[in-house]
Amino acid sequence: MSTVTIVDPGPLSTLQDLGRPGWAHLGVSASGAADRGAHALANRLVGNPPEAATIEALFGGLTLRVDTAVTAAVTGAPAPVRVNDRPADHHTTLPLQPGDVLLLGVPDAGLRSYVALAGGIVVPPVLGSRAWDSLARLGPAPLSAGQVLPLGASVVDAVGVGHAPVRLPTLEPVTVGVWPGPRTDWLAGGLHALAEREWRVSVDSDRIGVRLDGTPLRRASAHEGAELPSEGVVRGAVQLPAGGLPVVFGSDHPVTGGYPVVAVLPAPDADLLAQARPGQAVRFTPRRGPSR
């Protein structure tokens, strides 16, 4: 079987796919790639189906070695790429030969880069997924130096493009759209109050949720001091804790929450926010239409 060896996992590298939906009734969230668009693009470039497992590398630093001829792709945060100590590119196909070493540097912007290898990484799935869930501690553990990962057989040729056109993460303020949530009426001023403020990504953010710093929001007077029973939540849900500082749930969010969900991000905007760094400015723009 073809394999890839993790020489250095960097700060944190995990296996991710599209997650394990359908287990919320047992207390298991979907998990999966934090930036699903970047994950899917990496797979598409090397000819994998979107559900194939990729490596999600936090803030670069990942080094791996392949033992077979295989096509790779790096997407997401634009980390500098080197193959055998020679500069390579991201968001394109990278043909690798047996013994080649691929290294990711620190990205200039964004947080998470995705490395796909043709055939995908085929470690045993847990509840139908190869994704690491940092909240439930479920799935393959974070990668470690010296770890050998099996690759599947490639069934589709890689996409022949020079460079995939894509919106790259930047250090500029991030603007994300929001739909009304099921408890928007619990927020004094509604979505306008959320949108009129500029927020900053907290250092306490992770795959579970992006915590935001700024001027606290207030509950509507009709709901001051009220409590909610636990309710189901989704990726992109904007929850308003008692302190008034919003939390936007990420891929490893809990399946229920006791605070009101006042808004919901569309999936592409949840991807965009997953690449925002601590201290980066965030603005919300209300959208019309039903959430999904």
Long-range contacts (C-beta under 8 A, 24 or more apart in sequence): 1-150, 1-151, 2-66, 2-67, 2-68, 2-70, 2-119, 2-150, 2-151, 3-66, 3-67, 3-68, 3-148, 3-149, 3-150, 3-151, 4-64, 4-65, 4-66, 4-67, 4-70, 4-117, 4-121, 4-148, 4-149, 4-151, 5-64, 5-65, 5-66, 5-67, 5-146, 5-147, 5-148, 5-149, 6-62, 6-63, 6-64, 6-143, 6-144, 6-145, 6-146, 6-147, 6-148, 6-149, 7-63, 7-64, 7-65, 7-101, 7-145, 7-146, 8-61, 8-62, 8-63, 8-145, 9-57, 9-61, 9-62, 9-142, 9-143, 9-144, 9-145, 9-147, 10-57, 10-58, 10-59, 10-60, 10-61, 10-62, 10-63, 10-104, 11-58, 11-59, 11-60, 11-61, 12-57, 12-58, 12-59, 12-142, 13-55, 13-56, 13-57, 13-58, 13-61, 13-62, 13-142, 13-143, 14-55, 14-56, 14-131, 14-132, 14-134, 14-140, 14-142, 14-143, 15-53, 15-54, 15-55, 15-56, 15-121, 15-123, 15-130, 15-131, 15-132, 15-139, 15-140, 15-143, 15-149, 16-53, 16-54, 16-55, 16-56, 16-114, 16-130, 16-131, 16-132, 16-251, 17-51, 17-52, 17-53, 17-54, 17-129, 17-130, 17-131, 18-50, 18-51, 18-129, 18-131, 19-129, 19-131, 19-251, 20-126, 20-127, 20-128, 20-129, 20-131, 20-133, 20-139, 23-127, 24-232, 24-255, 27-136, 27-255, 28-127, 28-133, 28-136, 28-138, 28-255, 29-133, 29-135, 29-136, 29-251, 29-252, 29-253, 29-254, 29-255, 30-235, 30-251, 31-129, 31-131, 31-132, 31-133, 31-135, 31-136, 31-138, 31-139, 31-251, 31-252, 32-129, 32-131, 32-251, 33-114, 33-131, 33-251, 34-112, 34-207, 34-250, 34-251, 34-271, 34-274, 35-76, 35-112, 35-114, 35-271, 35-274, 35-275, 36-267, 36-271, 37-268, 37-271, 38-75, 38-76, 38-112, 38-113, 38-114, 38-271, 39-75, 39-76, 39-114, 39-116, 41-73, 41-75, 41-91, 41-114, 41-164, 41-166, 42-73, 42-74, 42-75, 42-76, 42-114, 42-115, 42-116, 43-116, 43-120, 44-159, 45-73, 45-75, 45-91, 45-92, 45-93, 45-116, 45-158, 45-159, 45-161, 45-164, 46-71, 46-72, 46-73, 46-93, 46-116, 46-117, 46-118, 46-154, 46-158, 46-159, 47-71, 47-118, 47-154, 47-155, 47-156, 47-157, 47-158, 47-159, 48-116, 48-118, 48-119, 48-120, 48-154, 48-156, 49-120, 52-116, 52-119, 52-120, 52-121, 52-152, 53-120, 53-121, 53-122, 53-123, 53-130, 53-131, 54-114, 54-115, 54-116, 54-120, 54-121, 55-114, 55-115, 55-116, 55-121, 55-143, 56-112, 56-113, 56-114, 57-104, 57-112, 57-113, 57-114, 57-115, 58-111, 58-112, 59-106, 59-107, 59-111, 60-104, 60-105, 60-106, 60-107, 60-113, 61-104, 61-105, 61-106, 62-103, 62-104, 62-113, 62-115, 63-101, 63-102, 63-103, 63-104, 64-101, 64-102, 64-115, 65-99, 65-100, 65-101, 65-102, 66-96, 66-97, 66-98, 66-99, 66-100, 66-102, 66-117, 67-98, 67-99, 68-98, 68-151, 69-95, 69-96, 69-97, 69-98, 70-96, 70-117, 70-118, 70-119, 70-151, 70-154, 71-95, 71-96, 71-117, 71-118, 71-154, 71-158, 72-96, 72-102, 72-115, 72-116, 72-117, 72-118, 73-115, 73-116, 73-158, 74-102, 74-104, 74-113, 74-114, 74-115, 75-113, 75-114, 75-116, 75-164, 75-166, 76-110, 76-112, 76-113, 76-114, 76-169, 76-275, 77-107, 77-109, 77-110, 77-111, 77-112, 77-113, 77-169, 77-275, 78-107, 78-108, 78-109, 78-110, 78-113, 78-168, 78-169, 79-104, 79-105, 79-106, 79-107, 79-113, 80-104, 80-105, 80-106, 80-107, 81-105, 89-163, 91-163, 91-164, 91-166, 92-161, 92-162, 92-163, 92-164, 93-158, 93-159, 93-160, 93-161, 107-169, 108-171, 109-168, 109-169, 109-170, 109-171, 109-275, 109-277, 110-168, 110-169, 110-170, 110-275, 110-277, 111-169, 111-274, 111-275, 111-276, 111-277, 112-274, 112-275, 117-151, 118-151, 118-154, 118-158, 119-151, 119-152, 119-153, 119-154, 119-155, 120-151, 120-152, 121-149, 121-150, 121-151, 121-152, 122-150, 122-151, 122-152, 123-149, 123-150, 131-251, 133-252, 134-206, 134-207, 134-208, 134-252, 135-207, 135-208, 135-252, 135-253, 135-254, 136-252, 167-272, 169-272, 169-275, 169-276, 171-277, 171-280, 173-198, 173-280, 173-281, 173-282, 173-283, 174-272, 174-273, 174-276, 174-280, 174-281, 174-282, 174-283, 175-282, 175-283, 175-284, 175-285, 176-265, 176-269, 176-270, 176-272, 176-273, 176-282, 176-283, 176-284, 176-285, 177-265, 177-266, 177-269, 177-284, 177-285, 177-286, 177-287, 178-238, 178-263, 178-264, 178-265, 178-269, 178-284, 178-285, 178-286, 178-287, 179-263, 179-264, 179-265, 179-266, 179-286, 179-287, 179-289, 179-290, 179-291, 180-262, 180-263, 180-264, 180-286, 180-291, 181-237, 181-238, 181-260, 181-261, 181-262, 181-263, 181-264, 181-291, 182-231, 182-261, 183-228, 183-240, 183-260, 183-261, 183-262, 184-262, 184-263, 185-220, 185-222, 185-223, 186-219, 186-220, 186-223, 186-226, 186-240, 186-260, 186-262, 187-217, 187-218, 187-219, 187-220, 187-240, 187-260, 187-262, 188-217, 188-218, 188-219, 188-220, 188-221, 189-217, 189-218, 191-262, 191-263, 191-284, 191-286, 192-286, 193-217, 193-218, 194-238, 194-246, 194-262, 194-263, 194-284, 194-286, 195-283, 195-284, 195-285, 195-286, 198-281, 198-282, 198-283, 199-246, 199-281, 199-282, 199-283, 199-284, 200-279, 200-280, 200-281, 200-282, 201-276, 201-277, 201-278, 201-279, 201-280, 201-282, 202-245, 202-278, 203-278, 203-279, 205-278, 206-250, 206-252, 207-250, 207-251, 207-252, 208-249, 208-250, 208-252, 208-253, 208-254, 209-239, 209-247, 209-248, 209-249, 209-250, 209-253, 210-247, 210-248, 210-250, 210-273, 210-274, 210-276, 211-245, 211-246, 211-247, 212-245, 212-246, 212-247, 212-248, 212-282, 213-245, 214-245, 216-243, 216-244, 216-245, 217-244, 217-245, 217-246, 218-244, 219-244, 219-260, 223-260, 227-258, 228-258, 228-259, 228-260, 229-258, 230-256, 230-257, 230-258, 231-256, 231-257, 231-258, 231-261, 232-256, 233-257, 233-261, 234-264, 235-267, 235-270, 236-264, 236-265, 236-266, 236-267, 236-269, 236-270, 237-261, 237-263, 237-264, 237-265, 238-262, 238-263, 238-264, 238-265, 238-284, 248-273, 250-274, 264-291, 266-291, 266-292, 267-292
